[in-house]
Amino acid sequence: MRLTTDLTTPLSTGLTTPIATGLSAGLAARLSTRLSGAGRAARFVTAFAATRAAHRAMSPRPPGAPASWEHVNHAGRTVSALAGAAAAGGTALAALPVAPAVLATAAGAVCGRYDDLRGDERRGFRAHLSALRGGEVTSGAVKLLGVGAAGLVAGALLKDRPVDKVLAGVVVAGTAHLVNLVDVRPGRAGLLVLGLGAPGLLRGSLAAAPMGAAAAVLADDLAGREMLGDMGAHALGAALGTAIASANGRFGLAAHAAGLVVAAAYGDRVSEVARTLDLTRVSESGV
């Protein structure tokens, strides 16, 4: 009996250990997938609910001067930009506790709000850089410098190596600028955030924050009842850029940064494409 036990114990242990390890690994993988999915859903729902709640709370009594939140849209109608403030707040809340995302969102919101209050019709890097060469510091230039600096700080917090830090900063600031470039007609910015953010959900939950906030105000934006303004567009874009930067390595960062630099260089064309894009079917579907 002792011999049998001595012979079979190692054999059974040798057989069961790999099986148990394999089962544990499989269970851990499934559990991790479910937890990741729950994290994405939680962030999306948090951003959506917080944005809607903030919008309801601010609508009767806008912060500051009520008239400062009113803007004339492309159709010549006066609409409120409170949706942008609500989206910025909902995004920042859902992004917690990821400090770079909260920082980038807040900076985008502050700089965008400044441009909403002080800005003019000039758009894109070229217009503001031309003004700077002429000795004029436009509100857009202040916004670009502020968002750029915040992007570099966020990139430095996200990555370890110097090159990756810079590339991540370009992605954060560039994405904020891109979302603002397409915000020339109702719904363009929100739909871009949803479209660019969806692939990022495969790599993490952070993209769900700006996506949830964008979804919360999309119907009002598409219908022309509200607008994001520079405040909302930059806040959503900066948060989305942080999610993209955090989910990518050197090659992905370089590819995204290159694309964003090209988009910025041809900002007028990007805005023109967004301006002429027909979203009638989307708007009529009640999104």
C-alpha positions in Angstrom: 0.0 0.0 0.0 2.8 2.4 0.9 4.5 1.6 -2.5 1.2 2.3 -4.4 0.7 5.5 -2.6 4.2 6.7 -3.2 3.9 5.9 -6.9 0.5 7.3 -7.5 0.8 10.5 -5.5 3.4 12.1 -7.8 1.5 10.9 -10.8 -1.8 12.4 -9.6 -0.1 15.6 -8.6 1.6 15.9 -11.9 -1.7 15.4 -13.7 -3.9 17.7 -11.6 -1.6 20.6 -11.2 -1.6 21.6 -14.9 -5.3 21.0 -15.1 -5.9 23.2 -12.0 -3.6 25.8 -13.3 -5.3 25.9 -16.6 -8.8 26.1 -15.0 -7.6 28.9 -12.7 -6.2 30.8 -15.7 -9.4 30.4 -17.7 -11.5 31.5 -14.8 -9.3 34.5 -14.1 -9.4 35.5 -17.8 -13.2 35.3 -17.9 -13.5 37.2 -14.6 -11.1 39.9 -15.9 -13.1 40.3 -19.1 -16.3 40.7 -17.1 -14.8 43.1 -14.7 -13.4 45.2 -17.6 -16.8 45.2 -19.3 -18.4 46.3 -16.0 -15.8 49.1 -15.7 -16.5 50.4 -19.2 -20.3 50.3 -18.5 -19.9 52.0 -15.2 -17.8 54.8 -16.6 -20.2 55.3 -19.5 -23.3 55.3 -17.3 -21.6 57.6 -14.8 -20.7 60.1 -17.4 -24.1 59.9 -19.1 -26.0 60.3 -15.8 -23.8 63.0 -14.4 -24.0 65.1 -17.6 -27.8 64.9 -17.7 -28.0 65.8 -14.0 -25.6 68.7 -14.4 -27.5 70.0 -17.4 -30.9 69.8 -15.6 -29.4 71.6 -12.6 -27.8 74.4 -14.6 -30.6 75.1 -17.1 -32.8 77.1 -14.7 -29.9 79.0 -13.2 -26.8 79.1 -15.4 -23.6 79.9 -13.6 -22.4 83.4 -14.1 -24.1 85.7 -16.5 -26.9 83.7 -18.3 -26.3 85.6 -21.5 -22.7 84.4 -21.6 -23.9 80.9 -22.3 -26.0 81.9 -25.4 -24.4 81.6 -28.8 -25.6 82.0 -32.3 -25.4 78.8 -34.2 -24.8 78.2 -37.9 -28.5 78.7 -38.7 -28.6 82.1 -37.0 -30.5 80.8 -34.0 -29.5 81.6 -30.4 -28.9 78.4 -28.5 -27.4 77.5 -25.1 -23.9 76.1 -24.7 -24.7 74.7 -21.2 -24.5 71.2 -22.8 -20.7 71.7 -23.2 -20.3 72.6 -19.5 -22.4 69.6 -18.4 -20.4 67.3 -20.7 -17.1 68.6 -19.3 -18.3 68.0 -15.8 -19.7 64.5 -16.5 -16.5 63.5 -18.3 -14.2 64.6 -15.5 -16.3 62.8 -12.9 -16.4 59.6 -14.8 -12.6 59.8 -15.5 -11.7 59.7 -11.8 -9.3 58.6 -10.4 -7.2 58.9 -13.6 -5.4 62.1 -12.9 -4.1 62.8 -16.4 -7.6 62.5 -17.9 -9.2 64.8 -15.3 -6.4 67.3 -15.8 -6.7 67.3 -19.5 -10.5 67.5 -19.4 -10.4 70.4 -17.0 -7.8 72.3 -19.0 -9.8 71.8 -22.2 -12.9 73.0 -20.5 -11.3 76.2 -19.0 -9.4 77.1 -22.2 -12.5 76.4 -24.3 -14.7 78.5 -22.1 -12.2 81.4 -22.4 -12.4 81.2 -26.2 -16.2 80.9 -26.0 -16.3 84.2 -24.1 -13.5 86.1 -26.0 -13.2 84.3 -29.3 -14.0 85.3 -32.9 -14.6 83.4 -36.1 -10.9 82.5 -36.8 -10.3 78.8 -36.6 -7.2 76.5 -36.9 -3.5 76.8 -36.2 -2.7 78.8 -39.3 -5.2 81.6 -38.5 -4.0 82.0 -34.9 -0.3 81.7 -35.7 -0.7 84.3 -38.4 -2.2 86.6 -35.8 0.7 85.9 -33.5 3.2 86.8 -36.2 1.4 90.1 -36.5 1.6 90.8 -32.8 -2.0 89.8 -31.9 -2.6 87.3 -29.2 -6.0 85.8 -30.0 -8.1 83.9 -27.6 -7.6 80.9 -29.9 -3.9 81.2 -29.4 -4.3 81.2 -25.6 -6.5 78.2 -25.9 -4.1 76.3 -28.2 -1.1 77.0 -25.9 -3.1 76.1 -22.7 -4.5 72.9 -24.1 -1.0 72.0 -25.6 0.7 72.6 -22.2 -2.0 70.5 -20.4 -1.5 67.8 -23.0 2.2 67.6 -22.4 1.7 67.4 -18.6 -0.9 64.6 -19.1 1.5 62.8 -21.5 4.3 63.1 -18.9 2.0 61.5 -16.3 0.9 58.7 -18.6 4.2 57.5 -20.0 7.7 56.8 -18.7 10.0 57.5 -21.6 10.7 61.0 -22.9 9.7 60.3 -26.5 6.5 58.6 -25.4 5.7 61.5 -23.1 5.9 64.0 -26.0 4.0 61.8 -28.4 1.2 61.3 -25.8 1.0 65.0 -25.2 0.6 65.6 -28.9 -2.2 63.0 -29.0 -4.0 64.6 -26.1 -3.8 68.1 -27.4 -4.3 67.1 -31.0 -7.5 65.1 -30.3 -8.9 68.1 -28.4 -8.2 70.3 -31.4 -9.6 67.8 -33.9 -12.9 67.5 -32.0 -13.2 71.3 -32.0 -12.4 71.5 -35.7 -15.4 69.4 -36.6 -17.7 71.2 -34.2 -19.0 73.5 -36.9 -22.5 71.9 -37.3 -24.8 70.1 -34.9 -23.8 66.7 -33.7 -20.4 66.5 -35.6 -18.2 66.6 -32.5 -20.3 64.2 -30.4 -20.5 61.6 -33.2 -16.7 61.9 -33.7 -16.1 61.3 -30.0 -18.3 58.2 -30.2 -16.7 56.9 -33.4 -13.1 57.4 -32.3 -13.8 56.2 -28.7 -15.5 52.9 -29.6 -12.3 51.1 -30.7 -10.6 52.3 -27.5 -13.1 50.4 -25.4 -11.3 47.2 -26.5 -8.2 48.3 -24.6 -9.6 50.0 -21.5 -12.5 51.8 -19.9 -11.3 55.4 -20.0 -12.8 56.2 -23.4 -16.2 55.4 -22.0 -16.1 58.7 -20.0 -16.2 61.2 -22.9 -18.4 58.8 -24.9 -21.0 58.7 -22.2 -21.0 62.5 -21.8 -21.2 63.0 -25.6 -24.1 60.5 -25.8 -26.0 62.4 -23.1 -26.2 65.6 -25.1 -26.1 64.3 -28.6 -29.9 64.4 -29.2 -30.1 68.1 -28.2 -27.0 68.9 -30.2 -28.3 67.2 -33.3 -31.6 68.9 -33.0 -30.0 72.3 -32.8 -31.4 73.0 -29.3 -28.0 73.1 -27.6 -24.3 73.3 -28.6 -21.1 72.0 -27.1 -19.2 75.2 -27.7 -15.4 75.3 -27.5 -15.7 74.3 -23.8 -17.5 71.1 -24.4 -15.6 70.2 -27.6 -12.2 70.7 -26.1 -13.1 68.9 -22.8 -14.4 65.8 -24.7 -11.5 65.8 -27.1 -8.9 66.1 -24.4 -10.4 63.2 -22.4 -10.6 61.1 -25.6 -7.0 61.9 -26.4 -5.9 60.8 -23.0 -7.7 57.5 -23.4 -6.1 57.0 -26.8 -2.6 57.9 -25.4 -3.0 55.6 -22.4 -4.0 52.6 -24.5 -1.1 52.8 -27.1 2.6 52.1 -27.2 5.3 53.9 -29.2 4.1 52.9 -32.6 0.4 53.7 -31.9 1.3 57.0 -30.4 3.4 58.0 -33.4 0.7 57.0 -35.8 -2.0 58.9 -34.0 0.2 61.9 -33.5 1.1 62.0 -37.2 -2.5 61.8 -38.2 -3.5 64.6 -35.8 -0.7 66.9 -37.0 -1.9 66.5 -40.6 -5.5 67.2 -39.5 -4.3 70.3 -37.7 -2.3 71.5 -40.7 -5.3 71.1 -42.9 -7.8 72.3 -40.3 -9.8 74.4 -42.8 -10.5 71.4 -45.0 -11.4 69.2 -42.0 -13.9 71.8 -40.9 -15.3 72.1 -44.4 -15.8 68.3 -44.6 -17.6 68.3 -41.3 -19.7 71.3 -42.4 -20.9 69.7 -45.6 -21.4 66.2 -44.1 -25.1 65.2 -44.4 -26.4 63.9 -41.0 -30.1 64.3 -41.9 -30.8 60.6 -41.6 -29.1 60.4 -38.2 -31.0 63.4 -36.9 -34.3 62.1 -38.2 -33.7 58.7 -36.6 -34.0 60.4 -33.2 -30.5 59.7 -32.0 
